[in-house]
Amino acid sequence: MAPAPSPGSPPSPVEASASAELLARVPKLLDAMRSVGSGLELHATLHRICETAADLAHARYAAIGVVDEDGDGLADFVHHGLDEATARRIGHLPDGRKGLLGALISDPGPVRLTDLARDPRSCGVPEHHPPMRSFLGVPIRVHGEIFGNLYLTDKHAGEPFNDYDLAMVRVLATEAGIAIGNARLHEAAQQRERWIDGSVAVTTALLAGGDTDDALQIVAEQARRLSGAAAGIVLLPADGGLEIVAVDAPHPSNALGEILPPENGIVAELLAGRPVFVDDAATDPRLDTGPARSYGPVMLVPLCRDGKVLGSLAMPRARGERPFTRTERALGDRFASQAALALTMAEAQRDRERLAVYEDRDRIARDLHDLVIQRLFATGMMLESAQRRSAVPEVREGVGGAVDELDVTIQEIRSAIFALQQPAEEPAGLRTRVLREITMAAVPLGFTPTHRFVGPVDTAVGDLTGKNLIAALRETLSNAFRHAHAGRIEVAVDATAVLRDGRPGVRLTVADDGVGIPEGGRRSGLHNLERRAESVGGTSRLGPGIGADGAGTTVLWEAPY
C-alpha cells in the first residue's frame, strides 16, 4: 500500500494531471448542463443530450434508450453519430429485450467496458452496424423512476472511458433527468390541451345542427387528428355486431357499411363497454383478414353514456408506429366519453326538432282538412249551382271544367294529408324515402321542391347505395335551405343512368335557382357528398343551376346499384 501523502506536501505528477483534467472539464460540463436544460420539446431534448454527452466524453457515438411503460424493452431509441445512410442499412432500431441493452434495463446501473465485443452480454449486433469497442452506460432517472439509459461508445483515439468520463456523464445524466421531466410535463400538458380542444370542437359542431351522419364524421375526423392515427372510424350497433358508419382516412375507403359480427371477440368486449388495445393488427388473431391487417397498433374505445353503449371508436396507427401509451389510452377514453355525451345531446336536440316538425305537419294536415278542403267543397257546390242556373252552354261547360279541376285538387290535397300523417319510422322503399325527405324539407324551405322518378327506383337500387343517396339528398336540401336562399328546387332520381365508366347506376340530381356557391365559401357539405359517392364507387359533381343565366347550383350524385 502506498503511503498517504503528508499534509502540505505537493501533489504527485499523476494527481496534478488528473486535477488539471478535471478543472479543464468543469466549464465544459457547465456548458453541457446549460445546453441540456434548454428547450421543452421532448424528442429535441433527447437529441441534444446525446450530442452533448458525446462531446463531453469525446465519444464517437451516443444514444438514449427510452424504457417502455412495462419496463421490459425500449419504446424509443435516439442516436447520435450514425449518418442516415448507415442507419437505413442497419434497419430496425434495438428493442432492448436482449443483449447488453436488455441487461441494463433489468439491472440499471453504470457500466463501463474496454471492449464491447468481449462482454458475454453483448449479442445480436445487426448487419452493417459499425464496429464499437469502448462502452459507457449510465441510467437516466426522472422523478426517481428509470426513464432510460444513456449509452456512449468508441472514445476518440481508441482509449477506454475513464473515471472522469463516468463522473461527468453521471452528472450530465442527472441534469438530463430534470430536463426530460420538464419536457415530459410540458408535452403532457400540450397533449391534454389538444384533446380538450378536440372534445370542445366535437361538442360545438354536433350541437350546431346537421344530420347524424355529419356528426359521426366529425367524431371520426377529430379522433384521427388527436390520436395521430392513420384513420378514425366510428362503429354503431347493427345486427348484433358493429357497423362501420363513418371513416376519416387520407384515401377513400370502401369500409362504410361493413358489419363486424358479434362472435368477434373484440366486438363482444366493446359492446360490453370495455376498451380494447391491439399492439399489432397484422398479427392479432382477433382481427379478421382484410383492411385491418394493413394497420399496426389500434385503440378501440366504446362510446358509452349512462351505462348504455352507443357505439365504438377505432383509431388505428400505421404499421411500424409505436403503440399507444397509457396517457394516450386514458385521453382517448375520455374523448370517447365526451363524444358520446355530445352525440346524446345532439340526438336529443334533433329529436326536439323532429317533434316540432311532426307537430307542424299535423297542424298543416288539420288545416288542410278542416279549412282548405271544406272551402274547396263549398266553392265547388257554388259553381255547380251556378252551372245549373246558367243558360249559356259555353258558361256551363267552363264551370263544369272548373268543378272537375277542384275535384282533382281535393284528391291531391288528401294525398298530401295522408303523406304528412305517415310515421317517419315506417319501413319504406327508396321512392317513399325520397318523398319523405322532400316533404320534411318543405317546412323550413317554405315551399315543396318538385320531384321526378325515372326507372325502377325501388327495385334496382341496393340498400347501401340507397342509404347513401338519401343522405346525399338530405345534405343537398339542407345546403339549399341554409346557404342557397333558393325559391325553386327540382329533384330527380334516375335509376336508368349510365355512369362514366359504362356501368348502370342511379343518378340523383338536385337543382336550385339560388345564389350559388361563393368563392372561398365553406365546402364541408360538398366534401361529404364526394366521400359518400366514393365510398360506394360513384362520383359527385356540380353544375349551373336552373335560375336565369344558370344562376344557382345543380348537384349530380351518382353511384352504381
C-alpha positions as CSV (number, residue, x, y, z in Angstrom):
1,M,0.0,0.0,0.0
2,A,1.4,3.4,-0.9
3,P,2.0,5.8,1.9
4,A,-0.5,8.6,2.3
5,P,0.9,11.9,1.3
6,S,1.8,14.1,4.2
7,P,-0.3,17.2,4.8
8,G,1.1,20.2,2.9
9,S,3.2,18.0,0.6
10,P,3.0,18.9,-3.2
11,P,0.7,16.6,-5.3
12,S,2.3,13.9,-7.4
13,P,2.5,14.4,-11.1
14,V,-0.3,11.9,-11.7
15,E,-2.6,13.7,-9.2
16,A,-1.7,17.1,-10.7
17,S,-2.5,15.8,-14.2
18,A,-5.9,14.4,-13.0
19,S,-6.8,17.6,-11.2
20,A,-5.9,19.7,-14.3
21,E,-8.1,17.4,-16.5
22,L,-10.9,17.7,-14.1
23,L,-10.6,21.5,-13.8
24,A,-10.4,21.7,-17.6
25,R,-13.7,19.8,-18.0
26,V,-15.7,21.7,-15.4
27,P,-16.5,24.7,-17.7
28,K,-17.4,22.3,-20.5
29,L,-19.7,20.4,-18.0
30,L,-21.4,23.6,-17.0
31,D,-22.0,24.5,-20.7
32,A,-23.3,21.0,-21.3
33,M,-25.8,21.2,-18.4
34,R,-27.0,24.6,-19.6
35,S,-27.5,23.2,-23.1
36,V,-29.4,20.1,-21.9
37,G,-31.7,22.3,-19.8
38,S,-32.8,24.5,-22.7
39,G,-36.0,23.7,-24.7
40,L,-39.1,21.8,-23.8
41,E,-39.8,19.6,-26.8
42,L,-39.0,16.0,-25.6
43,H,-37.5,14.5,-28.7
44,A,-35.3,17.5,-29.4
45,T,-34.2,17.3,-25.7
46,L,-33.1,13.7,-26.1
47,H,-31.1,14.5,-29.3
48,R,-29.5,17.4,-27.5
49,I,-28.5,15.2,-24.6
50,C,-26.9,12.6,-26.9
51,E,-24.9,15.3,-28.7
52,T,-23.8,17.0,-25.5
53,A,-22.8,13.7,-23.8
54,A,-20.7,12.6,-26.9
55,D,-18.9,15.9,-26.9
56,L,-18.3,15.9,-23.2
57,A,-16.8,12.4,-23.1
58,H,-15.1,12.6,-26.5
59,A,-17.2,9.7,-27.8
60,R,-17.9,8.9,-31.5
61,Y,-21.4,7.6,-30.9
62,A,-24.1,8.3,-28.3
63,A,-27.7,7.0,-27.8
64,I,-30.6,7.1,-25.4
65,G,-32.8,4.1,-25.0
66,V,-36.2,5.1,-23.6
67,V,-37.7,2.3,-21.4
68,D,-41.3,1.4,-22.3
69,E,-44.1,1.5,-19.8
70,D,-43.9,-2.2,-18.9
71,G,-40.2,-1.9,-18.2
72,D,-39.1,-4.8,-20.3
73,G,-38.0,-3.1,-23.5
74,L,-37.4,0.1,-25.3
75,A,-40.2,2.4,-26.5
76,D,-37.8,4.8,-28.3
77,F,-34.2,4.9,-29.3
78,V,-32.5,8.2,-30.1
79,H,-28.9,8.1,-31.5
80,H,-26.1,10.5,-32.4
81,G,-23.1,9.9,-34.6
82,L,-24.6,7.5,-37.2
83,D,-25.1,9.0,-40.6
84,E,-28.5,8.5,-42.2
85,A,-27.3,6.0,-44.9
86,T,-25.8,3.7,-42.2
87,A,-28.9,4.0,-40.1
88,R,-31.0,2.9,-43.1
89,R,-28.8,0.0,-43.8
90,I,-29.0,-1.2,-40.2
91,G,-32.8,-1.1,-40.4
92,H,-34.8,-1.8,-37.2
93,L,-33.6,0.0,-34.1
94,P,-32.9,-2.2,-31.0
95,D,-35.9,-3.1,-28.8
96,G,-33.9,-3.7,-25.7
97,R,-35.3,-7.1,-25.0
98,K,-31.9,-8.9,-25.2
99,G,-28.2,-8.3,-25.1
100,L,-26.4,-5.7,-23.2
101,L,-29.2,-3.1,-23.6
102,G,-31.6,-5.6,-22.1
103,A,-29.3,-6.2,-19.2
104,L,-29.1,-2.5,-18.5
105,I,-32.9,-2.3,-18.4
106,S,-33.2,-5.2,-16.0
107,D,-30.3,-4.0,-13.8
108,P,-30.0,-0.2,-14.2
109,G,-26.5,1.0,-13.1
110,P,-23.3,2.4,-14.5
111,V,-21.5,0.0,-16.9
112,R,-18.0,0.7,-18.3
113,L,-16.4,-1.7,-20.8
114,T,-13.0,-1.6,-22.5
115,D,-14.1,-3.9,-25.4
116,L,-17.8,-4.2,-26.0
117,A,-17.4,-7.3,-28.3
118,R,-15.8,-9.3,-25.5
119,D,-18.6,-8.8,-23.0
120,P,-20.8,-12.0,-22.7
121,R,-23.9,-9.9,-22.6
122,S,-23.2,-8.4,-26.0
123,C,-25.1,-10.2,-28.7
124,G,-27.5,-9.6,-31.6
125,V,-25.4,-6.9,-33.4
126,P,-27.2,-6.4,-36.7
127,E,-25.5,-6.4,-40.1
128,H,-24.0,-3.1,-41.3
129,H,-23.6,-2.0,-37.7
130,P,-20.2,-0.1,-37.3
131,P,-17.7,-1.8,-35.0
132,M,-17.6,-0.4,-31.5
133,R,-15.1,-1.1,-28.7
134,S,-15.2,1.1,-25.6
135,F,-18.6,1.5,-23.9
136,L,-20.1,3.6,-21.1
137,G,-23.7,3.4,-20.0
138,V,-25.5,5.2,-17.2
139,P,-29.2,5.2,-16.2
140,I,-31.3,8.4,-16.5
141,R,-33.9,8.8,-13.8
142,V,-36.9,11.1,-13.9
143,H,-38.6,11.9,-10.6
144,G,-36.8,8.9,-9.1
145,E,-38.0,6.4,-11.8
146,I,-35.9,4.9,-14.6
147,F,-36.6,6.8,-17.8
148,G,-33.9,5.1,-19.9
149,N,-30.2,4.7,-20.3
150,L,-27.5,6.9,-21.9
151,Y,-25.0,5.0,-23.9
152,L,-21.6,6.2,-25.2
153,T,-19.3,4.1,-27.4
154,D,-15.9,4.4,-29.1
155,K,-13.9,7.1,-27.3
156,H,-11.7,9.0,-29.7
157,A,-8.1,7.8,-30.1
158,G,-9.2,4.3,-29.1
159,E,-8.9,5.0,-25.4
160,P,-11.2,3.4,-22.8
161,F,-13.6,5.6,-20.9
162,N,-12.0,6.6,-17.5
163,D,-13.3,7.5,-14.1
164,Y,-13.6,11.2,-15.0
165,D,-15.7,10.4,-18.1
166,L,-18.0,8.3,-15.9
167,A,-18.3,11.1,-13.2
168,M,-19.0,13.7,-15.8
169,V,-21.6,11.6,-17.7
170,R,-23.4,10.8,-14.4
171,V,-23.7,14.4,-13.5
172,L,-25.0,15.1,-17.1
173,A,-27.5,12.2,-16.7
174,T,-28.8,13.8,-13.5
175,E,-29.3,17.1,-15.3
176,A,-30.8,15.2,-18.2
177,G,-33.4,13.6,-15.9
178,I,-34.5,17.1,-14.8
179,A,-34.7,18.4,-18.4
180,I,-36.6,15.3,-19.6
181,G,-39.0,15.6,-16.7
182,N,-39.8,19.2,-17.6
183,A,-40.1,18.3,-21.3
184,R,-42.5,15.4,-20.4
185,L,-44.7,17.6,-18.2
186,H,-44.8,20.3,-21.0
187,E,-45.6,17.7,-23.6
188,A,-48.3,16.0,-21.4
189,A,-49.9,19.4,-20.8
190,Q,-49.9,20.2,-24.5
191,Q,-51.4,16.8,-25.3
192,R,-54.2,17.2,-22.8
193,E,-54.9,20.6,-24.1
194,R,-55.2,19.3,-27.7
195,W,-57.6,16.5,-26.6
196,I,-59.7,19.0,-24.6
197,D,-59.8,21.4,-27.6
198,G,-60.8,18.5,-29.8
199,S,-63.7,17.5,-27.4
200,V,-64.9,21.1,-27.4
201,A,-64.8,21.2,-31.2
202,V,-66.8,18.0,-31.4
203,T,-69.4,19.2,-29.0
204,T,-69.7,22.6,-30.7
205,A,-70.0,21.0,-34.2
206,L,-72.6,18.5,-33.1
207,L,-74.8,21.0,-31.3
208,A,-74.6,23.4,-34.2
209,G,-77.0,21.3,-36.2
210,G,-76.7,19.0,-39.2
211,D,-77.6,15.3,-39.5
212,T,-76.4,12.3,-37.6
213,D,-74.0,11.2,-40.4
214,D,-72.2,14.6,-40.3
215,A,-72.0,14.3,-36.5
216,L,-70.4,10.9,-36.7
217,Q,-68.0,12.1,-39.4
218,I,-66.8,14.9,-37.2
219,V,-66.1,12.5,-34.4
220,A,-64.0,10.3,-36.8
221,E,-62.1,13.3,-38.0
222,Q,-61.2,14.6,-34.6
223,A,-60.3,11.2,-33.3
224,R,-57.8,10.6,-36.1
225,R,-56.3,14.1,-35.7
226,L,-55.9,13.9,-31.9
227,S,-54.5,10.4,-31.7
228,G,-52.1,10.7,-34.6
229,A,-53.8,7.7,-36.1
230,A,-53.9,6.6,-39.8
231,A,-57.7,6.6,-39.7
232,G,-60.6,7.5,-37.5
233,I,-63.5,5.0,-37.6
234,V,-66.9,5.2,-35.9
235,L,-69.0,2.0,-35.4
236,L,-72.6,1.7,-34.3
237,P,-74.5,-1.4,-33.2
238,A,-76.2,-3.3,-36.0
239,D,-77.5,-6.9,-36.4
240,G,-75.9,-7.8,-33.1
241,G,-72.5,-6.6,-34.1
242,L,-70.9,-3.3,-35.1
243,E,-71.4,-1.5,-38.4
244,I,-68.8,1.0,-39.8
245,V,-70.8,4.2,-40.3
246,A,-68.0,6.9,-40.6
247,V,-64.4,6.7,-41.7
248,D,-61.8,9.5,-41.9
249,A,-58.7,8.5,-43.8
250,P,-56.3,10.0,-46.3
251,H,-57.7,7.9,-49.1
252,P,-61.3,6.9,-50.0
253,S,-62.4,3.8,-48.0
254,N,-64.8,1.1,-49.1
255,A,-65.3,0.0,-45.5
256,L,-68.5,2.0,-45.0
257,G,-71.4,-0.3,-44.3
258,E,-69.2,-3.2,-43.3
259,I,-70.5,-5.1,-40.2
260,L,-68.3,-6.8,-37.7
261,P,-70.1,-9.9,-36.4
262,P,-71.0,-10.3,-32.8
263,E,-68.9,-13.5,-32.4
264,N,-65.8,-11.5,-32.9
265,G,-64.0,-11.2,-29.5
266,I,-63.2,-7.5,-29.9
267,V,-66.8,-6.7,-30.8
268,A,-68.0,-8.6,-27.7
269,E,-65.6,-6.6,-25.5
270,L,-66.7,-3.2,-27.0
271,L,-70.4,-4.0,-26.7
272,A,-69.8,-4.8,-23.0
273,G,-68.4,-1.3,-22.6
274,R,-64.7,-2.3,-22.3
275,P,-61.9,-0.7,-24.3
276,V,-59.6,-2.9,-26.5
277,F,-55.9,-2.1,-27.3
278,V,-54.2,-4.1,-30.1
279,D,-50.4,-3.9,-30.4
280,D,-50.3,-5.1,-34.0
281,A,-53.4,-5.6,-36.1
282,A,-51.4,-7.6,-38.6
283,T,-50.8,-10.4,-36.1
284,D,-53.7,-10.2,-33.7
285,P,-55.8,-13.3,-34.1
286,R,-59.0,-11.4,-33.1
287,L,-58.9,-9.3,-36.2
288,D,-60.0,-11.0,-39.5
289,T,-58.0,-10.7,-42.7
290,G,-58.9,-7.6,-44.6
291,P,-58.2,-3.9,-44.3
292,A,-57.5,-4.2,-40.6
293,R,-54.4,-6.3,-41.3
294,S,-52.7,-3.2,-43.0
295,Y,-52.5,-1.3,-39.7
296,G,-50.3,-1.6,-36.7
297,P,-51.4,-0.6,-33.1
298,V,-55.1,0.0,-32.7
299,M,-57.0,1.7,-29.9
300,L,-60.7,0.8,-29.7
301,V,-62.9,2.6,-27.1
302,P,-66.6,2.3,-26.5
303,L,-68.9,5.3,-26.8
304,C,-70.8,4.9,-23.5
305,R,-73.4,7.1,-21.9
306,D,-75.4,6.3,-18.7
307,G,-74.3,2.7,-18.9
308,K,-75.5,2.3,-22.5
309,V,-73.1,1.5,-25.3
310,L,-73.9,3.8,-28.2
311,G,-71.1,2.6,-30.4
312,S,-67.4,2.4,-30.7
313,L,-64.4,4.5,-31.9
314,A,-61.4,2.9,-33.5
315,M,-58.1,4.7,-34.0
316,P,-55.5,2.5,-35.9
317,R,-52.0,3.6,-36.5
318,A,-49.8,2.7,-39.4
319,R,-47.6,-0.4,-39.5
320,G,-44.4,0.1,-37.5
321,E,-45.8,3.0,-35.5
322,R,-45.3,3.0,-31.7
323,P,-48.2,1.6,-29.5
324,F,-50.5,3.9,-27.7
325,T,-49.2,4.9,-24.2
326,R,-51.2,4.8,-21.0
327,T,-51.7,8.5,-21.2
328,E,-52.9,8.3,-24.8
329,R,-55.3,5.5,-23.8
330,A,-56.7,7.5,-20.9
331,L,-57.1,10.6,-23.1
332,G,-58.8,8.5,-25.9
333,D,-61.2,7.0,-23.4
334,R,-62.1,10.5,-22.0
335,F,-62.6,11.8,-25.6
336,A,-64.9,8.9,-26.3
337,S,-67.0,9.6,-23.2
338,Q,-67.2,13.3,-24.2
339,A,-68.1,12.4,-27.8
340,A,-70.8,10.0,-26.5
341,L,-72.3,12.8,-24.4
342,A,-72.2,15.2,-27.3
343,L,-73.9,12.7,-29.6
344,T,-76.6,12.1,-27.0
345,M,-77.2,15.8,-26.6
346,A,-77.2,16.3,-30.4
347,E,-79.6,13.4,-30.8
348,A,-81.9,14.9,-28.2
349,Q,-81.8,18.2,-29.9
350,R,-82.6,16.6,-33.3
351,D,-85.5,14.7,-31.6
352,R,-86.9,18.0,-30.4
353,E,-86.5,19.4,-33.9
354,R,-88.2,16.4,-35.4
355,L,-91.0,16.6,-32.9
356,A,-91.5,20.3,-33.8
357,V,-91.6,19.2,-37.5
358,Y,-94.1,16.5,-36.8
359,E,-96.3,18.8,-34.8
360,D,-96.1,21.3,-37.7
361,R,-97.0,18.6,-40.1
362,D,-100.0,17.6,-38.0
363,R,-101.1,21.2,-37.8
364,I,-100.8,21.6,-41.6
365,A,-102.7,18.4,-42.2
366,R,-105.5,19.6,-39.9
367,D,-105.7,23.0,-41.6
368,L,-105.8,21.4,-45.0
369,H,-108.6,19.1,-44.0
370,D,-110.6,21.4,-41.8
371,L,-110.2,24.6,-43.8
372,V,-108.9,24.2,-47.3
373,I,-110.9,21.1,-48.3
374,Q,-114.1,22.5,-46.7
375,R,-113.7,25.8,-48.6
376,L,-113.0,24.0,-51.8
377,F,-116.1,21.8,-51.3
378,A,-118.2,24.9,-50.7
379,T,-116.7,26.6,-53.8
380,G,-117.4,23.5,-55.9
381,M,-121.1,23.4,-54.7
382,M,-121.5,27.1,-55.5
383,L,-120.1,26.6,-59.0
384,E,-122.4,23.6,-59.6
385,S,-125.3,25.7,-58.6
386,A,-124.3,28.4,-60.9
387,Q,-123.8,25.8,-63.7
388,R,-127.4,24.6,-63.3
389,R,-128.8,28.2,-63.5
390,S,-126.8,29.3,-66.5
391,A,-128.5,29.2,-69.9
392,V,-125.3,29.7,-71.9
393,P,-123.7,26.3,-73.0
394,E,-120.2,27.8,-73.0
395,V,-120.6,29.0,-69.4
396,R,-121.9,25.7,-68.3
397,E,-119.0,23.9,-69.9
398,G,-116.4,26.3,-68.4
399,V,-117.9,26.0,-64.9
400,G,-118.0,22.2,-65.3
401,G,-114.3,22.2,-66.1
402,A,-113.6,24.3,-63.1
403,V,-115.5,21.9,-60.9
404,D,-113.6,18.9,-62.2
405,E,-110.3,20.8,-61.5
406,L,-111.5,21.4,-58.0
407,D,-112.2,17.6,-57.5
408,V,-108.7,16.8,-58.7
409,T,-107.2,19.4,-56.4
410,I,-109.1,18.0,-53.4
411,Q,-107.8,14.5,-54.2
412,E,-104.2,15.8,-54.4
413,I,-104.6,17.6,-51.1
414,R,-106.0,14.4,-49.5
415,S,-102.9,12.6,-50.8
416,A,-100.7,15.3,-49.2
417,I,-102.6,15.0,-45.9
418,F,-102.0,11.2,-46.0
419,A,-98.3,11.7,-46.6
420,L,-98.0,14.2,-43.8
421,Q,-99.6,11.8,-41.4
422,Q,-97.4,8.8,-42.2
423,P,-94.9,7.9,-39.4
424,A,-91.3,8.6,-40.3
425,E,-90.2,5.3,-38.8
426,E,-92.3,3.1,-41.2
427,P,-90.2,0.9,-43.4
428,A,-90.4,2.2,-47.0
429,G,-88.8,1.9,-50.4
430,L,-86.4,4.4,-51.9
431,R,-89.1,6.3,-53.7
432,T,-91.1,6.8,-50.4
433,R,-87.9,7.8,-48.5
434,V,-87.1,10.4,-51.2
435,L,-90.6,11.8,-51.0
436,R,-90.4,11.9,-47.2
437,E,-87.1,13.9,-47.4
438,I,-88.7,16.4,-49.8
439,T,-91.8,16.8,-47.6
440,M,-89.6,17.3,-44.5
441,A,-87.5,19.9,-46.3
442,A,-90.7,21.8,-47.4
443,V,-91.3,23.1,-43.9
444,P,-88.0,25.1,-43.4
445,L,-87.9,26.0,-47.2
446,G,-91.4,27.4,-47.3
447,F,-92.2,25.5,-50.5
448,T,-92.2,21.9,-51.7
449,P,-89.4,21.0,-54.2
450,T,-90.7,19.4,-57.4
451,H,-89.7,15.8,-58.0
452,R,-89.4,13.2,-60.8
453,F,-88.5,9.5,-60.8
454,V,-87.2,7.5,-63.8
455,G,-86.9,3.7,-63.9
456,P,-87.2,1.0,-61.2
457,V,-86.1,3.1,-58.3
458,D,-87.4,0.8,-55.6
459,T,-86.2,-2.5,-57.1
460,A,-82.9,-1.7,-58.8
461,V,-81.1,0.4,-56.2
462,G,-79.4,-1.6,-53.4
463,D,-79.7,-0.8,-49.7
464,L,-76.2,0.6,-49.3
465,T,-76.4,2.9,-52.3
466,G,-79.9,3.9,-51.4
467,K,-78.9,4.8,-47.9
468,N,-76.1,7.0,-49.2
469,L,-78.4,8.6,-51.8
470,I,-80.9,9.6,-49.1
471,A,-78.1,11.1,-47.0
472,A,-76.8,13.0,-50.1
473,L,-80.3,14.3,-50.8
474,R,-80.7,15.4,-47.2
475,E,-77.3,17.1,-47.3
476,T,-78.1,18.9,-50.6
477,L,-81.6,20.1,-49.5
478,S,-80.1,21.3,-46.2
479,N,-77.4,23.3,-48.1
480,A,-80.1,24.8,-50.4
481,F,-82.1,26.0,-47.3
482,R,-79.1,27.2,-45.3
483,H,-76.9,28.7,-48.0
484,A,-78.6,28.9,-51.4
485,H,-81.7,31.0,-50.5
486,A,-83.4,29.3,-53.3
487,G,-87.0,29.9,-54.4
488,R,-87.3,26.8,-56.6
489,I,-85.7,23.3,-56.3
490,E,-86.1,20.4,-58.6
491,V,-85.2,16.8,-57.5
492,A,-84.8,13.9,-59.9
493,V,-83.9,10.3,-59.2
494,D,-82.9,8.3,-62.4
495,A,-82.5,4.6,-62.0
496,T,-81.7,4.1,-65.7
497,A,-78.5,6.2,-65.6
498,V,-75.2,5.0,-67.2
499,L,-72.1,6.1,-65.3
500,R,-69.0,7.5,-67.0
501,D,-67.3,4.1,-66.9
502,G,-70.3,2.4,-68.6
503,R,-71.8,0.8,-65.5
504,P,-75.5,1.0,-64.8
505,G,-76.4,3.1,-61.8
506,V,-78.6,5.6,-60.2
507,R,-78.3,9.4,-60.5
508,L,-79.6,12.0,-58.1
509,T,-80.0,15.5,-59.5
510,V,-80.9,18.4,-57.2
511,A,-81.0,21.8,-59.0
512,D,-81.9,25.2,-57.5
513,D,-82.1,28.9,-58.5
514,G,-80.3,30.2,-55.5
515,V,-77.1,32.3,-55.1
516,G,-74.7,29.5,-56.0
517,I,-71.5,28.7,-54.2
518,P,-69.4,31.7,-53.3
519,E,-65.6,31.7,-53.8
520,G,-63.9,30.6,-50.6
521,G,-67.1,29.5,-49.0
522,R,-67.5,26.5,-46.6
523,R,-67.4,23.3,-48.6
524,S,-67.6,20.6,-45.9
525,G,-71.1,19.6,-47.2
526,L,-69.7,19.1,-50.7
527,H,-66.8,17.0,-49.4
528,N,-69.4,14.9,-47.6
529,L,-71.2,14.3,-50.9
530,E,-68.0,13.3,-52.6
531,R,-66.9,11.0,-49.8
532,R,-70.3,9.2,-49.8
533,A,-70.2,8.7,-53.5
534,E,-66.6,7.4,-53.5
535,S,-67.5,5.0,-50.6
536,V,-69.9,3.2,-53.0
537,G,-67.8,3.5,-56.1
538,G,-69.6,6.7,-57.5
539,T,-68.9,10.3,-58.1
540,S,-70.4,13.7,-57.2
541,R,-70.0,17.0,-59.2
542,L,-71.5,20.4,-59.6
543,G,-73.1,22.3,-62.5
544,P,-75.0,25.5,-63.2
545,G,-78.4,26.0,-61.6
546,I,-81.9,26.5,-63.0
547,G,-82.1,30.2,-62.4
548,A,-81.8,32.9,-65.0
549,D,-78.5,32.6,-66.9
550,G,-77.6,29.5,-65.0
551,A,-77.9,31.1,-61.5
552,G,-77.9,28.6,-58.6
553,T,-76.4,25.2,-58.4
554,T,-77.0,21.7,-59.7
555,V,-75.6,18.8,-57.8
556,L,-75.2,15.5,-59.6
557,W,-74.6,12.5,-57.4
558,E,-74.4,9.1,-59.0
559,A,-73.3,5.6,-58.0
560,P,-73.6,2.0,-59.2
561,Y,-76.5,-0.1,-58.0
